Amino acid sequence: MSVHSPDRPSAQWMADTGPAPVRLLLAGVEGEASALMGARVSGFPLDLVIIDPAEPIEPSVLAGAAAAVIQVVEGNDQSVARFKALADGSVPLIAAAYEPSLSFVRALVRAGAHDVIPLPLDPQELETALDPIRKMIAAESSRPRTGHQKIVTMIKSEGGVGATSLLSQMALRFAERERAAGREACLLDLDVQFGDAAVQLGLQPTLTFSDLLEAGKRLDGELIRAVATQHARGLRVISAPKEIMPLEAMTSDQLLSIVDFATEEFGTVFVDLPTNWTNWSLSLLARSDLVLMVTELTVPSLHRARRQLDLLASQDMAALNLRILVNRSEKGLFRSLGPADAERVLRRPVSYTFANDHSTMCEAIDRGVPITEVRRKCALVKDIDTLEQGVSGVLGLER
């Protein structure tokens, strides 16, 4: 068991690829609870957050938890209200109380508690309460995905390298060809602070990604489809939130649940990630079938890409199916750097290069149209088409 203060979250972050902890939000521990120090219960490591039973709890305190045990005081309206508010989220909750009455237990279950256990905390009681949650999580994680359900994630060496433009234009072509084959595709904009994929494609969605987060336990495939705006070319787009939201405002479990529903509904899901790394973005990357990293042929951009590759290696993700994309590539005798220089710095082959046709791409973005409506035949259009064919091949799609 580790002990945390809610005012000082851990500065360490990593992909949530191992068992997530169960977070205990209690006023303290006593009796047999001391036996839980350093132990696992029902396969979960334990985190202890010492907090007054009536003190408000920010939802972010539950970030990354598989479940939470929250102390509730019978007869204390503030204590009960905070439990009900947290029960609307995606983290399964177990209520803990001293000598709870039968009517209080029923009220907590109606409020969203998976179980109610007595205090002082007893290891056996906790094991019994957590076991159904463990089975539920195991069943969800082992749920097979059908063959055409794929996740393609776009990351970038730095902001401003044109990654969103390349992804959105390629996804349009991909979705158009998928529609001809009787399938769908979706673009999920997870740059929750500065994402503008929908705007670049000329879309004005009413609902956005934040509506999926707010849905909590009401999230399902029908809501995913309602939030995804359809482009005339067939691509479904889940827009970034209209308002800037904190990167830590969601958990890995919330995000992966949304992505799972999206792949079930649409088959192939393209994800545009923010430049800054979070636990949830690393967790999604670990689940991706293909990762596209965009960089430019400049010394700063290449070295930032190298640092990100080093980060992935430190998170045991060196074996990801990752392809390097070099955007705005110049040809000719007077260029200072070439693809060979990128390969030397990144220690990986460059899979795709894209012509530096800034004016054509900018016009497509300003007009909110596919790039082929600006110039049907140009080097950049050909490069995007080559990427689309390559992605289709990697995903094993037959058309």
N, C-alpha and C positions, 0 to 999 in steps of 0.2 A: 504494500500500500504506500502511495506517495501522498504527501500533504501539500495542499496549495492554498494560497490566499486568493480570493476572487478579485482583489485589486491588483494582483501581480501575476498575470498569466505568464506561462513559460515562454521564454524567447526562442527556445529550440523548436524547429518545425521540420517535418519530414512527411513523406507519403504515408498515408494510413493503409499500409499493406498487411500489417499484422493484426492481431486481435485488438479491437478498440477497448478502452477501459470502461468500467462501470464507475460513475462518479457518485460519491456519497456526499450529500450536502446536509451536514448535521451540526448541531451546536457543540458536539464533542463526542468522544467515544468512551465507553466504560465497560466494565465486566468482561465478557468473553470477546468483545470486539477487538481487544488487544491482540488476540490470536490471529487476526486478519492482517496484521502488519507484514508486508512482503509476500502475502499469499495471493492465490487466485481462487475465485469462487465461480463454479460452473464454467471454468475455462477463461474467465475474464480477469485481467489485472484490475486492481482497485485504486481509485484516486479519492482522497478525502479533502473536501473543502469545508473548512470550519466557518460557519455562518449562523447568525441568529435566526431562529425559525420564523420570524416575522419580517426579516430584512428583505427588501426587494432583490430579485435575482435577474440579472440580464441574461437573455437567451444565449448570448455568446459564451456564458460559463459552461453550457452543455456542449459546446462545439467539440466534435471528435469523439463523443461518448457513445458507447453502444447502448447504454441505458443509464438511468439515474435513480438514486434512492434519495428522496427528499423528505426531511422532517416536517411534519404538519402538527399544529397544536389545535386540538379540539376546542371550539369556542372562541378562537382567535380569528376574526374575519380577515385580517391582513394575511395571515399565514395560509388560510384556505384559498383566498383570492389569488395569491401568487402561484399556488399549485395548479389551480384551474387555468391560469394564463399560460403556464409552461406546458400543460397537457395538450394544448392546441398545436404544439410543435411536432416534429418528426421523431424525437427521441423518446422511447418507451420509458414511462415513469412508474416507480414503485413508491408508494407513500409509507412513511414510518411514523408511528405515534405511540405515546405512552398510554397504555390501557384504553385503546379506542373502543367506543361503544359500537354496538352492531349497526345502529342507525348512521353513525359517523363513517363506518367502513363502507356501507352501501352508498353514502353520498360521495365518497372519494372515488369509488368504482364508477359511479355515474359521471363524475367529473373527468374521467379518463385514466384513472390508475389501473395498471395491469394487475396489481396486487397491493395488499396492505399488510405490513408486517409490524410486530410490536417492538418497542424500545424498552430496555437496552437491546442493541443489535445482537442477534444470535446467529452464528455462522450457518447453522442448519436451516434456520428460517430463511436466511438470505439465499442459500443454495436452492431451496425449493422454489422461491419466488423467481429466481433468475433462470431456472432451467427451461421454462416455456419460451422465454425470450431468446435464449441460446438456440433452441430448436427452430424458432421462427427465422432468426438471422441466417442459420445454416441452410434452411430451405430456400431462402431468397437468393443467397450467394451461389447455390448449386443449380439454380434454375437455368436450363440450357437455352442458348440463343439459337434461333434458326439460322441457316447458312448465310442468308443475305443481310443479317443484322450486323452492321459494321460501324466502327467509330474511327473517323479520321480527324486528327487534331493538328491544328496549325499553331506553331510557336514562332517567336521572332527573336533575333539577336538583340534588338532594341526597337523602340518606337519609331515610326516614320519610315520603315523599310518597305512599306507597300504590301504587307502580308494580307491585310483584310481585303484589299482590292483584288489581289491575285486569287484568294480563296473564294470570294463572292462571284467573280467572273467565271472561274473554273466550275464552281458548284452549279451555276446556271446551265452551263453546257452539259454537265453531268446529269442534272435532273431532267433536262429535255430528252436526253437519250434514254434515261431510265424510264421516263413516261412512255416512250415508244415501246419499251419492253414490258410494260404493265407493272412497273414498280415506282416507288417514290423516293425522294431524298429530302433531307432537312438541313438547314444551316442554323446552328445554335450559337448566338453571339454572347460569349461569356466574358467579354471585356466590360464588366459591370460598372466601370467608371467612365470610360470614354468610347465604348463601342458604337459604331455607326454603320454597320453592315446594311441594315434596313434602309437607311438614308441613301447610301451609295447605290442601292438597287431601285431607288425611286418609290419605296414603300412607306406608308404612314400607318403603322399598326396601332390598333386601339389597346390591345393587351400586350404585355411584355413578359420577360423572364421573371420579374418581381411578382407577377400574379401567380406564377407557379410556386414560388417560394412561400407566398402567403397562404396558399391552399392547404399546406400542412398535410393532414391525413386525408383530405378530400382529393388529393392528387390522383388522377387516373388518365388513361389514354384519351378519353373524350375531352378532358380539359386541355391536354397537350395539343390536341388537334385544333381546339378552339383558339388557343393562343398563337399557334403558328399561322402567320399570314401567307397566303399563296401568291407567288409571282406568276405572271402570265406565261412564263416559260415552264412552269410546273414546280419550281423549287418552293418548299415551305421554309419560312424564316421565322425563328423565335428571336425577337429583337432584344437587345440589351435594355436594362431599365431606363426609363425616361429621366429619373433623378440619379445622381451619383450616389452609390451605396458603398459602405465599407467592404473591403475585400474579405474581412473575417466575418461578415454578416451571415454566412452560410457554412454548413458543415459538409464534410466529404459524403456522409450518408445522404444528406438532402440532395446534393448534386448528382450522385450516382443513381439515386432513385429516379430523378428527372430524366437523366440520360437513358436509363433502362426503358422507361416508358416511351421515350422518343424513338429508340431503335425498334421497339415492338410495333410502333405505329407506322414508321416511315422507312424502315430498313437501314439505309445508310444515313448516318448523321455526321455532318462536318461541324467541327467545333473551333471557334476562334477564341484563343485564350488571351488573357491580359499579359502585358510584359512582365509585371511583378509576379513572383512565385508565391503560392500559398499551399497549405496542406491539401486543400481540395483540388487545386490544379495539378499537383503532383500525383494525387490519387487517380485522377481521371487519365492522366498520361499513362500510368501503369496499366490501365484497362484498354488503351487504344490499340486498334489493329494496325494503324499506320500513323506515323508522326511526320509532319512536314516542317522543317525549320528554315525560315527565310532570313537571309543575310544579304549584305551588299559587299562589293569589292573595295572596301576601305579598311584601313588598319584597325580603327576603333570597333567597327562592326564585326569584323572577323574575330577579334580578341574577346569581345563580349559573347559571341557565339561559342567560342572555345570554353569560356568560363561556365556557360550553361551546360555544355556537354560534360564538363567535369562534375557539375552538380548532379546531373543524372547518374553518372557513374558512382558517385558517393551514395546515392539512394538505391543502388543495386538495379539500375535501369539501363546499364550500358548495352544490353542486348535488345533494346527496343528496335522495332522495325522503323528506323528513322532515315529520312532522305533529306539531303541538303539542297536547297533552292537558292540560287544566286539571282537576285533581282537587279534590274537596271544595269545589265552587263554591257559594257562598251567593247566594240571590236575595232581593230586597227592597230597601227604601229605606235600610236601615242598614248595608249592606255598605260597606267602605271602598274596595275595589278591584273592578273588573269585567274582563271579557274585553277590553274596549277598552284598558284600562291595560296588560294583558299584551301585547297586540299592539304597543302603542307602545314598550314596553321591549325586546321581542324582535325587533321589526321583521319579524315574520312573522304570518300569520293564525292564530287559534286554531281548530283543526279540530273538537275535541270537548271538551265540558265534562261533568263528572260531579257529580251531586248529593252534598251532604255528608250522607251517611247512615251515620255512623260506627258506630252500634250494630248495624245490620243486617250490615255487612261484618264487624265483629268477631265477631259470633255465628257467621257462616258459617266464619270462620277457626278459631275455637275448636272448632267441631264438625267441621271438616274436610269440609264439604259444599258443593255448589254454592249460590250465593246464592239461587237460586230455591226451594230447600228451606226457606229461612228466611222469605222473603216473595216470593211469585210475582209480585205486581204492586206495584211501587213505582218511583219516579223513577230510582233507581240501576240497577235491573234494566233499565229501558228504555234508559238511557244506555249500558250495557254492550252491549246488543243492537244499538244504533245503531253502536257501534264495530266490532262483529263484522261487520255488514253492509258497513260502509265498507272494512274490511280485505279482505274477500272481493272487493269490487268493484275495489279497487286491484290485487289479484293476478290479476284476470281469471278468477275461478272461476265456472263455471256450475253451478247446482244445480237 
